[in-house]
Amino acid sequence: MSAALFDLNPEERPRRELAPGAVHVPCWLTLAQQQWIAGRFREWASGPVPVRAARVRGHEMSVRTVCLGWHWQPYQYTREATDVNGRRVLPFPGWMADLGRRALAEAAGDPHAGDGYAPDAALVNYYDRAARLGMHQDKDERSAAPVVSLSIGDSCTFRFGNTRDRGRPYEDVLLASGDLFVFGGPSRLAYHGVTKVHPATAPAGCGLGEGRINITMRVTGMS
């Protein structure tokens, strides 16, 4: 049994602000919501542009991605997946935009915090037990609107750092199935990554037997 399981007590994982604009809300999605979204992931992965591992500076990422609204490839967004099969990606779903607005309101503790938030792209990443994601900034967008991150499946160790470089100070946070993480404002360009996936920690009923799904919603600022 993974030691990470012992960290999942809600009382021991309080909601908190790691840095100005960076908020972790554990257990935000219900199991039923997680299961439904996992079902949508399987549909997206079998859509016009299949899930794939992007290549960064000639190296294939261990994380596999399917995109909605806009297709991300290092270091740009395009409507068509010119690095995969040239086909247009699936549209960004309206229900996900609504969820993003609710997420911002929840993270801020302000029912109007999500007003005007209009995400138009999502990177939906699948991590198997060996996948990692190096420290990086989400800076390919033209907009400084917040990034909304949702986790489903196995827990991971998420490293959240500073806006200057990949080194310290940074903090490791356990992201479990159903967790919400928002970063915007002064933390919008903070370096962040995933250092470890904890196998066999996905809760029964989340819709994913193994591995981890992470959805990050963004506002590209493009038209």
C-alpha positions as CSV (number, residue, x, y, z in Angstrom):
1,M,0.0,0.0,0.0
2,S,1.4,3.4,-1.0
3,A,2.2,5.8,1.8
4,A,0.4,8.5,-0.2
5,L,-2.9,6.8,0.8
6,F,-2.4,8.0,4.4
7,D,-2.4,11.6,3.1
8,L,-5.9,11.5,1.8
9,N,-7.7,12.4,5.0
10,P,-9.6,15.6,4.2
11,E,-8.8,17.0,7.7
12,E,-5.1,16.5,7.0
13,R,-5.3,18.1,3.5
14,P,-6.9,21.5,4.1
15,R,-7.7,24.0,1.4
16,R,-5.0,26.5,1.3
17,E,-3.2,29.2,-0.7
18,L,0.3,28.2,-1.5
19,A,1.2,31.6,-2.9
20,P,-0.8,34.7,-3.9
21,G,-3.1,33.5,-6.6
22,A,-2.3,29.8,-6.2
23,V,-5.0,27.8,-4.4
24,H,-5.4,24.1,-3.7
25,V,-8.9,22.8,-3.0
26,P,-8.9,19.1,-2.1
27,C,-11.8,16.8,-3.0
28,W,-13.6,19.4,-5.0
29,L,-15.1,17.0,-7.6
30,T,-17.5,14.3,-6.5
31,L,-16.8,10.7,-7.4
32,A,-19.8,10.8,-9.8
33,Q,-18.3,13.9,-11.5
34,Q,-14.9,12.3,-11.7
35,Q,-16.4,9.2,-13.3
36,W,-18.3,11.2,-15.9
37,I,-15.3,13.2,-16.9
38,A,-13.2,10.1,-17.1
39,G,-15.8,8.8,-19.6
40,R,-15.4,12.0,-21.6
41,F,-11.6,11.6,-21.7
42,R,-12.0,8.2,-23.4
43,E,-14.2,9.8,-26.0
44,W,-11.7,12.7,-26.6
45,A,-8.8,10.2,-26.8
46,S,-10.6,8.3,-29.6
47,G,-11.6,11.5,-31.5
48,P,-10.2,13.1,-34.6
49,V,-6.8,13.8,-33.0
50,P,-5.6,10.8,-30.9
51,V,-3.9,11.1,-27.5
52,R,-0.2,11.5,-28.1
53,A,3.2,12.3,-26.5
54,A,4.5,15.7,-27.6
55,R,8.1,16.2,-28.5
56,V,10.0,19.0,-26.7
57,R,13.4,19.9,-28.1
58,G,13.5,16.5,-29.8
59,H,12.6,14.4,-26.7
60,E,9.3,12.7,-26.4
61,M,7.4,13.5,-23.2
62,S,6.3,10.7,-20.9
63,V,2.9,12.4,-20.5
64,R,0.4,11.8,-23.2
65,T,-2.0,14.6,-24.2
66,V,-5.3,15.2,-26.0
67,C,-6.3,18.8,-26.6
68,L,-9.7,20.6,-26.8
69,G,-10.4,23.9,-28.4
70,W,-6.8,24.6,-29.5
71,H,-4.1,22.1,-30.1
72,W,-0.9,22.7,-28.1
73,Q,2.4,21.8,-29.5
74,P,5.7,23.2,-28.2
75,Y,5.6,26.3,-28.2
76,Q,2.4,27.3,-29.9
77,Y,-1.3,26.8,-30.3
78,T,-2.9,25.8,-33.5
79,R,-6.5,24.8,-34.5
80,E,-5.2,21.8,-36.5
81,A,-2.9,19.2,-35.0
82,T,-0.1,19.7,-37.6
83,D,2.3,17.7,-35.6
84,V,0.0,14.6,-35.4
85,N,-2.4,14.1,-38.3
86,G,-3.4,17.6,-39.5
87,R,-6.9,17.3,-38.3
88,R,-8.8,19.9,-36.3
89,V,-9.1,19.3,-32.6
90,L,-12.5,18.9,-30.8
91,P,-14.2,22.1,-29.7
92,F,-13.9,23.3,-26.2
93,P,-17.0,22.1,-24.3
94,G,-19.4,24.6,-22.8
95,W,-19.8,22.5,-19.7
96,M,-16.1,22.7,-19.1
97,A,-16.1,26.5,-19.3
98,D,-18.9,26.6,-16.7
99,L,-16.9,24.3,-14.5
100,G,-13.9,26.6,-14.9
101,R,-15.9,29.6,-13.7
102,R,-17.2,27.6,-10.7
103,A,-13.7,26.6,-9.9
104,L,-12.4,30.2,-9.8
105,A,-15.3,31.1,-7.6
106,E,-14.5,28.2,-5.2
107,A,-10.8,29.0,-5.1
108,A,-11.4,32.7,-4.4
109,G,-14.3,32.2,-2.0
110,D,-16.1,34.8,-4.1
111,P,-19.2,33.8,-6.1
112,H,-18.3,36.4,-8.8
113,A,-14.6,35.5,-9.1
114,G,-15.3,33.5,-12.2
115,D,-17.4,36.1,-14.0
116,G,-15.9,36.8,-17.4
117,Y,-13.6,33.8,-17.3
118,A,-13.8,32.2,-20.8
119,P,-11.3,29.3,-21.2
120,D,-11.0,28.2,-24.8
121,A,-8.4,25.5,-24.6
122,A,-7.7,22.5,-22.4
123,L,-4.7,20.2,-22.2
124,V,-5.9,16.8,-21.0
125,N,-2.9,14.9,-19.9
126,Y,-2.7,11.2,-19.1
127,Y,0.1,10.0,-16.7
128,D,0.9,6.3,-16.3
129,R,2.9,5.2,-13.3
130,A,6.2,6.1,-14.9
131,A,5.2,9.5,-16.2
132,R,6.8,12.8,-15.0
133,L,6.5,16.4,-16.0
134,G,9.5,18.6,-15.7
135,M,9.4,22.1,-14.1
136,H,8.0,24.6,-16.7
137,Q,5.9,27.7,-17.1
138,D,2.6,27.8,-18.9
139,K,3.5,30.8,-21.0
140,D,2.4,30.0,-24.6
141,E,-0.9,31.8,-24.0
142,R,-1.3,35.5,-24.8
143,S,-3.7,35.9,-21.9
144,A,-2.8,36.2,-18.2
145,A,-6.1,34.6,-17.1
146,P,-5.8,31.9,-14.4
147,V,-5.1,28.2,-15.2
148,V,-7.6,25.8,-13.7
149,S,-6.3,22.3,-13.0
150,L,-8.4,19.2,-12.2
151,S,-7.1,15.8,-11.2
152,I,-8.7,12.3,-11.6
153,G,-7.2,8.9,-10.8
154,D,-4.0,8.1,-9.0
155,S,-2.5,10.8,-6.7
156,C,0.7,12.6,-7.7
157,T,3.4,14.7,-6.1
158,F,3.0,18.2,-7.7
159,R,5.9,20.6,-7.3
160,F,4.9,24.3,-7.3
161,G,7.7,26.8,-7.5
162,N,8.5,30.4,-8.0
163,T,8.2,32.6,-11.1
164,R,12.0,33.2,-11.5
165,D,13.5,29.8,-12.3
166,R,13.1,26.0,-11.7
167,G,15.0,26.0,-8.5
168,R,14.0,26.7,-4.9
169,P,11.8,27.9,-3.4
170,Y,9.2,25.3,-4.3
171,E,6.8,23.2,-2.5
172,D,5.6,19.6,-3.1
173,V,1.9,19.0,-2.8
174,L,-0.1,15.8,-3.0
175,L,-2.8,16.1,-5.7
176,A,-5.4,13.4,-5.3
177,S,-8.4,12.4,-7.4
178,G,-11.0,15.2,-7.4
179,D,-8.6,17.9,-6.4
180,L,-8.8,21.4,-7.8
181,F,-5.7,23.6,-8.2
182,V,-5.9,27.2,-9.5
183,F,-3.0,29.5,-10.3
184,G,-3.3,33.0,-11.5
185,G,-2.4,36.6,-10.7
186,P,1.2,36.8,-9.3
187,S,1.5,33.0,-9.5
188,R,0.3,32.7,-13.1
189,L,3.8,32.1,-14.5
190,A,5.1,30.0,-11.6
191,Y,7.2,27.0,-12.5
192,H,5.5,23.7,-11.8
193,G,5.8,20.0,-12.6
194,V,4.9,16.5,-11.5
195,T,7.7,14.5,-9.8
196,K,5.9,11.2,-9.1
197,V,2.7,9.3,-9.7
198,H,1.6,7.1,-6.8
199,P,0.2,3.8,-8.3
200,A,-2.9,2.2,-6.8
201,T,-4.2,5.3,-5.1
202,A,-7.1,6.0,-7.5
203,P,-10.4,5.8,-5.4
204,A,-12.9,3.2,-6.4
205,G,-15.6,4.8,-8.5
206,C,-13.5,7.6,-10.0
207,G,-13.8,6.1,-13.5
208,L,-10.1,5.4,-13.9
209,G,-8.6,2.1,-12.9
210,E,-4.9,3.2,-13.1
211,G,-2.9,6.2,-14.0
212,R,-3.9,9.9,-13.7
213,I,-5.9,12.3,-15.8
214,N,-5.1,16.0,-15.4
215,I,-7.2,18.7,-17.1
216,T,-5.8,22.2,-17.4
217,M,-8.0,24.9,-18.7
218,R,-6.5,28.0,-20.2
219,V,-7.5,31.2,-22.0
220,T,-5.2,31.4,-25.1
221,G,-6.0,35.0,-25.9
222,M,-6.1,33.9,-29.6
223,S,-9.0,34.1,-32.1
